[in-house]
Amino acid sequence: MSPVVWAYLGYAVIGVALVVWVARTLQRYGEVFLLDVFDGHEDLARAVNRLLVIGFYLLNLGYVAFALRTSDGVGTARTAVELLSTKVGGVLLVLGVLHLGNVLVLSRVRRRRLAERSPVPPVPPATWTPVPGYPVPGGPAPVARPA
């Protein structure tokens, strides 16, 4: 077989293996995070986890398949290895960016949920202590003092 065929096969095997490994890892450990994000609702956390994993597979396997093609000539083993490393590096970057995006979105959801659960003061303050030189709410503007 020619070096380009070996590079294609190596890229396909490594790319698919990386996507499957990362997806399984994210599914296993992401469920704990999603349980916290969704306030312990197990059914919702599992459903969202599965949907995220399906989307992850579709995007990343699609990228692996899309990036398989090359217009570079591969005549030697060296150029085949260089092509393979470039392609696998692209897959790793896409995996990392998608993971970071998911974590940022879910962190915002979690932060918003925690802010909604934080206690609100039961009543507004009844009094206000004036500070010299600062305006009184609803009162006249302070008079400037000569220096």
Solvent accessible surface area in square Angstrom, and as a share of the most:
residue,aa,sasa,rsa
1,M,151,0.67
2,S,51,0.33
3,P,41,0.26
4,V,37,0.21
5,V,56,0.32
6,W,148,0.52
7,A,5,0.04
8,Y,63,0.24
9,L,83,0.41
10,G,21,0.21
11,Y,3,0.01
12,A,34,0.26
13,V,103,0.59
14,I,68,0.35
15,G,0,0.00
16,V,66,0.38
17,A,56,0.43
18,L,39,0.19
19,V,0,0.00
20,V,43,0.25
21,W,163,0.57
22,V,25,0.14
23,A,0,0.00
24,R,150,0.55
25,T,39,0.23
26,L,44,0.22
27,Q,66,0.30
28,R,147,0.54
29,Y,137,0.52
30,G,21,0.20
31,E,43,0.19
32,V,109,0.63
33,F,71,0.29
34,L,3,0.02
35,L,52,0.26
36,D,60,0.31
37,V,2,0.01
38,F,41,0.17
39,D,67,0.35
40,G,49,0.48
41,H,108,0.48
42,E,89,0.40
43,D,119,0.62
44,L,85,0.42
45,A,0,0.00
46,R,95,0.35
47,A,46,0.35
48,V,32,0.18
49,N,6,0.03
50,R,137,0.50
51,L,121,0.60
52,L,59,0.29
53,V,15,0.08
54,I,97,0.49
55,G,28,0.26
56,F,10,0.04
57,Y,57,0.22
58,L,128,0.64
59,L,109,0.54
60,N,1,0.01
61,L,63,0.31
62,G,38,0.36
63,Y,70,0.27
64,V,7,0.04
65,A,71,0.55
66,F,169,0.71
67,A,17,0.13
68,L,61,0.31
69,R,196,0.71
70,T,28,0.16
71,S,107,0.69
72,D,94,0.49
73,G,69,0.67
74,V,22,0.12
75,G,62,0.59
76,T,76,0.44
77,A,73,0.56
78,R,180,0.66
79,T,49,0.29
80,A,10,0.08
81,V,97,0.55
82,E,81,0.36
83,L,18,0.09
84,L,39,0.19
85,S,69,0.45
86,T,95,0.55
87,K,31,0.13
88,V,21,0.12
89,G,27,0.26
90,G,18,0.17
91,V,2,0.01
92,L,88,0.44
93,L,130,0.65
94,V,41,0.24
95,L,7,0.04
96,G,40,0.38
97,V,102,0.59
98,L,52,0.26
99,H,74,0.33
100,L,104,0.52
101,G,32,0.31
102,N,49,0.25
103,V,58,0.33
104,L,101,0.50
105,V,94,0.54
106,L,22,0.11
107,S,32,0.21
108,R,159,0.58
109,V,54,0.31
110,R,86,0.31
111,R,155,0.57
112,R,151,0.55
113,R,35,0.13
114,L,65,0.32
115,A,68,0.53
116,E,131,0.59
117,R,140,0.51
118,S,56,0.36
119,P,127,0.80
120,V,124,0.71
121,P,102,0.64
122,P,131,0.82
123,V,106,0.61
124,P,110,0.69
125,P,123,0.77
126,A,105,0.81
127,T,119,0.69
128,W,120,0.42
129,T,110,0.64
130,P,83,0.52
131,V,76,0.44
132,P,102,0.64
133,G,57,0.55
134,Y,142,0.54
135,P,81,0.51
136,V,69,0.40
137,P,94,0.59
138,G,93,0.89
139,G,36,0.34
140,P,119,0.75
141,A,82,0.64
142,P,64,0.41
143,V,133,0.77
144,A,94,0.73
145,R,185,0.68
146,P,133,0.84
147,A,155,1.20
